Amino acid sequence: MSSSNGEKHPFLDDLADDAELRGTVLRRPVSGRDNIKRLVGAVGTLYASQTPTFYGAIDRRHFLQYKATLRSGLDLEAVGVIERDETGLVRRVTMTFAPLDAAMSLSAGLGSIVGQEFAGDLFCDPSINEIASS
């Protein structure tokens, strides 16, 4: 979720140094505050619009839902689970995106923007954007 509207982001300011991000647009987890911030920032550049639909907490788990439209025109829904430790630091964030075409397009877009900064095949192949937009 981007925070371009000036509202406090629900987890970026509280990331632990060794926090972990998991998600349906990633082939494996990403660790580290700076890496997570870089990825979340890149996601925001791929959105044409974003609308939060829910944010709530149960104990140390916070839940975030939003709808977005990718710059490619595909609509996307996201659900995030933000896990905090007893001090309030965010240790793990898990993001789920749907539908599949939009999630794969988002992953490929991330690969185009920040793929070289992360080793290996973390994201979908960029050619998936051609498939998803046809």
C-alpha positions as CSV (number, residue, x, y, z in Angstrom):
1,M,0.0,0.0,0.0
2,S,1.4,3.4,-0.9
3,S,1.1,6.4,1.4
4,S,1.1,9.1,-1.3
5,N,-2.0,10.8,0.2
6,G,-0.1,11.9,3.3
7,E,-1.8,9.5,5.7
8,K,0.4,7.4,8.0
9,H,1.3,4.1,6.5
10,P,0.0,1.2,8.5
11,F,3.4,-0.5,8.9
12,L,6.4,1.1,7.1
13,D,7.4,3.4,10.0
14,D,7.5,0.4,12.4
15,L,9.4,-2.2,10.5
16,A,12.0,-4.1,12.4
17,D,15.5,-4.2,10.8
18,D,15.0,-7.9,10.0
19,A,11.3,-7.7,9.1
20,E,10.0,-10.1,6.4
21,L,7.6,-9.5,3.5
22,R,5.7,-12.4,1.9
23,G,3.2,-12.1,-0.8
24,T,1.5,-13.6,-3.9
25,V,3.5,-11.3,-6.2
26,L,6.9,-12.7,-4.8
27,R,8.4,-16.1,-5.4
28,R,10.1,-16.0,-2.0
29,P,10.1,-13.8,1.1
30,V,12.0,-10.5,1.2
31,S,13.8,-9.5,4.4
32,G,15.0,-6.2,5.7
33,R,13.4,-2.9,6.3
34,D,15.1,-1.1,3.4
35,N,14.2,-3.9,0.9
36,I,10.6,-3.9,2.1
37,K,10.3,-0.1,1.8
38,R,11.8,-0.2,-1.7
39,L,9.2,-2.8,-2.8
40,V,6.3,-1.0,-1.3
41,G,7.4,2.2,-2.9
42,A,7.6,0.5,-6.3
43,V,4.1,-1.0,-5.9
44,G,2.7,2.5,-5.4
45,T,4.2,3.6,-8.7
46,L,2.3,0.8,-10.5
47,Y,-1.1,2.0,-9.2
48,A,-3.3,4.4,-11.1
49,S,-5.6,4.5,-8.0
50,Q,-5.9,2.9,-4.6
51,T,-8.8,2.9,-2.1
52,P,-8.5,1.5,1.4
53,T,-11.5,-0.6,2.4
54,F,-10.6,-1.9,5.9
55,Y,-8.0,-1.5,8.6
56,G,-8.3,-3.2,12.0
57,A,-6.4,-5.1,14.6
58,I,-6.8,-8.2,16.8
59,D,-4.1,-8.2,19.5
60,R,-0.8,-7.8,17.6
61,R,-2.1,-8.6,14.2
62,H,-3.3,-5.8,12.0
63,F,-5.4,-6.4,8.9
64,L,-5.5,-4.2,5.8
65,Q,-7.7,-4.4,2.8
66,Y,-7.8,-2.2,-0.3
67,K,-8.8,-2.0,-3.9
68,A,-6.5,-0.6,-6.6
69,T,-6.4,-0.2,-10.3
70,L,-3.0,-0.8,-12.0
71,R,-1.7,1.6,-14.6
72,S,-2.4,-1.2,-17.1
73,G,-6.1,-0.9,-16.3
74,L,-6.4,-4.1,-14.3
75,D,-8.4,-4.0,-11.1
76,L,-6.8,-5.5,-8.0
77,E,-7.8,-6.4,-4.5
78,A,-5.3,-6.8,-1.7
79,V,-5.4,-8.2,1.9
80,G,-2.5,-7.6,4.2
81,V,-1.7,-9.2,7.6
82,I,0.8,-7.1,9.6
83,E,2.3,-9.0,12.5
84,R,3.9,-7.0,15.4
85,D,6.0,-8.1,18.3
86,E,5.3,-7.2,21.9
87,T,7.2,-3.9,21.5
88,G,5.1,-2.9,18.5
89,L,7.7,-3.5,15.8
90,V,6.5,-5.1,12.6
91,R,8.2,-8.5,12.2
92,R,6.2,-9.9,9.2
93,V,3.9,-8.6,6.5
94,T,2.0,-11.0,4.3
95,M,0.2,-9.5,1.3
96,T,-2.3,-11.4,-0.9
97,F,-3.4,-10.0,-4.2
98,A,-6.3,-11.1,-6.5
99,P,-7.4,-11.8,-9.2
100,L,-4.5,-13.8,-10.6
101,D,-4.0,-11.8,-13.9
102,A,-3.7,-8.5,-11.9
103,A,-1.4,-10.1,-9.3
104,M,0.9,-11.5,-12.0
105,S,0.9,-8.2,-13.8
106,L,1.9,-6.4,-10.6
107,S,4.7,-8.9,-10.0
108,A,6.0,-8.4,-13.6
109,G,5.8,-4.7,-13.2
110,L,7.8,-4.9,-10.0
111,G,10.4,-7.0,-11.8
112,S,10.7,-4.3,-14.4
113,I,11.2,-1.6,-11.8
114,V,13.3,-3.2,-9.1
115,G,14.1,-6.7,-10.4
116,Q,17.8,-6.0,-10.8
117,E,18.1,-4.9,-7.2
118,F,16.9,-8.3,-6.0
119,A,18.8,-11.5,-6.8
120,G,17.4,-14.1,-9.0
121,D,13.8,-14.6,-10.2
122,L,11.8,-13.0,-7.4
123,F,9.1,-11.7,-9.7
124,C,7.1,-13.0,-12.7
125,D,8.5,-12.7,-16.1
126,P,7.8,-9.3,-17.7
127,S,6.2,-10.9,-20.7
128,I,3.2,-11.8,-18.5
129,N,2.1,-8.2,-18.8
130,E,1.5,-8.8,-22.5
131,I,-0.6,-11.9,-21.7
132,A,-2.6,-10.2,-18.8
133,S,-3.4,-7.1,-20.9
134,S,-4.7,-9.1,-24.0
